């Protein structure tokens, strides 16, 4: 794996993830935790697409096969993230610190899933120039 590219992708993803954390944390006060997580992840995905294009392509290029693969990759990431969040959230007791514990859970899930799932998908599937898929 290209460590420099991974670090830039992680930095770009972290920047986009800040929007996820802020949106979800703010919405937690008004709507269901799982719905606020989903909305936050969707906002994150839009911002992340733009930034990842810059990391892997060096410019924003809206190529159909890349957009489709990005949507597939984000779907896998959001699916794992949402499912794990919903499962683990049920173990957090309801108290005045629950919203902060949820924020910590979201940060930890994002980091672990980035390293294990998202970066390899981006590197070897979405932005693979050999085009084994699509």
Helices and strands as residue ranges (DSSP letters): H 3-27, H 33-57, H 64-89, H 98-113, I 114-118, H 119-121, I 122-126
